Amino acid sequence: MRPIGRLAALAVIAAAVLAPTAAASEQPPLTWGIVPSGPDGPGDRAAFEYTLDPGAAISDVVAVSNYTEQPLTLDLYASDAVRNTQGGFDLLPAADEPVDVGSWVDLGEPVVTIPARSRVDVPFTITVPANATPGDHAGGIVAGLTTQAAGGAGGQVAVDRRVGARIYLRVTGTLQPELTVDGVAVAFDGLPLGQPGTVRVEYTVRNDGNVRLAGRPAVRVTGPFGVGERTWTGDLLPELLPGDSVTGSATVTGVWQLGPLDVDIEIAPETSGTQVLDPAPPPGTSSTRLWVVPWLTLAALAVLVAALLWRRRRRRRRDRTRPA
């Protein structure tokens, strides 16, 4: 499974694979799409985004378009968001019952028939339970089609193709944006003669709050008393829904072998979509220490100490042999 860009729709083939806003088969080519709509048809909304109180309801419209030369009858249902193995936005498999925002959506009929080269606007209602927890709830509305394809040994296999429009619903109440960093592992790669090397860092970022967040990672490596500071800043991490986690890695180059190295990781939270977080949440942080034996420095110190001792012994010998 693989995420495709920032879009309000996703396509799934057999196992919920993200794709652009249309799905297609090979023979014949069947293509359709689904996007947020309204009284005047689809606009520029990338997703359904709402902020509602517990117990409140809202009505909206989703547009299902048929791009083929024949009528299409599609399954229409809502589901909850999950994170796929690549860290992208996905929805539960069609056979799994939603328990969160997907179960709050009333679409009326479970199927929709769209004439050839046409669009159907389907009204729906979302009713937030009175006991819904504050924070972000994510899901989507799916238009899907299950067909039969040739399988192994002459058998048939069901192919589930679907596209969907995302739903982001924030329930009012106490918001707790919080990113945490754990599972940190560090290592040093470098030659034993003291040349600058590379510090490699692996970490896990977890959304322990109740709002969706993206984050930008940064790593700082310093020697004793802050000397030899080197930094690294990474690309923006994918959006994390509450309870989600993602692993990351960093490579900090040009690090001198100075003995104890302090490694500080910071994930600066960034908002996603149209949400506003005021005040800005604190960053997620983690610190650890890495010991890198500075062999060249130790060798130089050993030579210096040996030279001082030799000089001291030589001076004592001269003092003993000097006439009184």
Backbone hydrogen bonds, N-H to C=O, Kabsch-Sander energy under -0.5 kcal/mol:
donor,donor_aa,acceptor,acceptor_aa,energy
5,G,3,P,-0.5
7,L,5,G,-0.9
10,L,164,G,-0.5
12,V,162,R,-2.0
14,A,12,V,-0.6
14,A,160,D,-2.4
15,A,13,I,-2.9
18,L,16,A,-0.5
23,A,32,W,-1.1
30,L,28,P,-0.8
31,T,29,P,-0.6
32,W,23,A,-0.6
33,G,65,S,-2.0
34,I,21,T,-0.5
35,V,63,A,-2.0
37,S,61,V,-2.6
41,G,38,G,-1.9
43,G,36,P,-0.6
48,F,166,R,-2.8
49,E,47,A,-0.7
50,Y,168,Y,-2.3
52,L,170,R,-2.3
55,G,128,V,-0.8
55,G,129,P,-0.7
56,A,53,D,-2.1
58,I,126,I,-2.2
60,D,124,F,-2.3
61,V,37,S,-0.6
62,V,122,V,-2.5
63,A,35,V,-2.9
64,V,120,V,-2.7
65,S,33,G,-2.5
65,S,63,A,-0.5
66,N,118,S,-3.2
67,Y,31,T,-2.2
67,Y,65,S,-0.6
72,L,114,I,-2.3
74,L,72,L,-0.6
74,L,112,V,-2.9
75,D,144,G,-2.8
76,L,110,P,-3.3
77,Y,142,V,-2.0
79,S,140,G,-2.4
81,A,138,A,-2.4
82,V,90,D,-2.5
84,N,82,V,-0.5
84,N,88,G,-2.5
87,G,84,N,-2.1
90,D,82,V,-2.1
92,L,80,D,-1.9
96,D,93,P,-1.8
103,S,100,D,-1.7
104,W,101,V,-1.2
105,V,102,G,-0.7
106,D,125,T,-3.1
107,L,105,V,-0.6
109,E,107,L,-0.8
112,V,74,L,-2.3
114,I,72,L,-3.0
114,I,112,V,-0.5
117,R,68,T,-1.6
118,S,66,N,-0.6
118,S,115,P,-1.1
120,V,64,V,-2.6
122,V,62,V,-3.3
122,V,120,V,-0.6
124,F,60,D,-2.4
125,T,106,D,-1.9
126,I,58,I,-2.8
127,T,104,W,-2.0
127,T,125,T,-0.5
128,V,56,A,-3.1
128,V,126,I,-0.5
132,A,129,P,-1.6
135,G,171,V,-2.5
136,D,210,N,-3.1
137,H,169,L,-2.6
139,G,167,I,-2.4
140,G,79,S,-2.0
141,I,165,A,-2.3
142,V,77,Y,-3.8
143,A,163,V,-3.1
144,G,75,D,-2.4
144,G,142,V,-0.5
145,L,161,R,-3.1
147,T,145,L,-0.5
147,T,159,V,-2.3
149,A,157,V,-2.6
151,G,155,G,-3.9
154,G,151,G,-0.8
155,G,152,G,-1.9
157,V,149,A,-3.0
159,V,147,T,-3.4
160,D,158,A,-0.6
161,R,145,L,-2.8
161,R,159,V,-0.7
162,R,12,V,-1.4
163,V,143,A,-2.3
164,G,10,L,-1.0
165,A,141,I,-2.2
166,R,8,A,-2.0
167,I,139,G,-2.8
168,Y,48,F,-3.4
169,L,137,H,-3.0
170,R,50,Y,-2.8
170,R,168,Y,-0.5
171,V,135,G,-3.1
171,V,169,L,-0.6
172,T,52,L,-2.2
175,L,173,G,-0.5
180,T,206,R,-2.6
181,V,285,T,-0.5
182,D,204,T,-2.3
185,A,202,E,-2.4
187,A,200,R,-1.8
189,D,198,T,-3.1
194,G,191,L,-1.0
197,G,255,V,-3.2
198,T,189,D,-3.0
199,V,252,V,-2.8
200,R,187,A,-2.9
200,R,198,T,-0.6
201,V,250,A,-2.7
202,E,185,A,-2.6
203,Y,248,G,-2.3
204,T,182,D,-2.6
205,V,246,V,-3.1
206,R,180,T,-2.8
207,N,244,D,-2.9
208,D,178,E,-1.6
208,D,206,R,-1.1
209,G,178,E,-1.0
210,N,176,Q,-1.1
213,L,240,L,-2.2
214,A,270,E,-2.9
215,G,237,L,-0.5
216,R,268,A,-2.1
218,A,266,E,-2.1
219,V,232,W,-2.8
220,R,264,D,-2.4
221,V,230,R,-3.1
222,T,262,D,-2.1
223,G,227,V,-3.4
226,G,223,G,-1.8
227,V,224,P,-1.6
229,E,226,G,-0.6
230,R,221,V,-2.5
232,W,219,V,-2.2
234,G,217,P,-2.7
237,L,215,G,-3.7
240,L,213,L,-3.6
241,L,239,E,-0.5
243,G,207,N,-2.5
244,D,241,L,-2.7
246,V,205,V,-2.2
248,G,203,Y,-2.8
250,A,201,V,-2.6
252,V,199,V,-2.9
253,T,251,T,-0.6
255,V,197,G,-2.6
256,W,254,G,-0.5
257,Q,194,G,-0.6
258,L,256,W,-1.4
259,G,292,V,-1.2
261,L,290,L,-3.3
262,D,222,T,-2.8
263,V,261,L,-0.5
263,V,288,T,-3.1
264,D,220,R,-2.8
264,D,262,D,-0.6
265,I,286,S,-3.3
266,E,218,A,-2.7
267,I,284,G,-3.1
268,A,216,R,-2.4
268,A,266,E,-0.6
270,E,214,A,-2.4
275,Q,272,S,-1.3
278,D,276,V,-0.5
284,G,267,I,-2.3
286,S,265,I,-1.9
288,T,263,V,-2.2
290,L,261,L,-3.2
292,V,259,G,-2.8
292,V,290,L,-0.6
293,V,291,W,-0.5
295,W,293,V,-1.8
298,L,294,P,-2.9
299,A,295,W,-2.8
300,A,296,L,-2.4
301,L,297,T,-2.5
302,A,298,L,-2.6
303,V,299,A,-2.5
304,L,300,A,-2.4
305,V,301,L,-3.0
306,A,302,A,-2.6
307,A,303,V,-2.5
308,L,304,L,-2.3
309,L,305,V,-2.6
310,W,306,A,-2.6
311,R,307,A,-2.4
312,R,308,L,-2.4
313,R,309,L,-2.7
314,R,310,W,-2.5
315,R,311,R,-2.1
316,R,312,R,-2.0
317,R,313,R,-2.1
318,R,314,R,-2.1
319,D,315,R,-2.2
320,R,316,R,-2.0
321,T,317,R,-1.9
322,R,318,R,-1.0
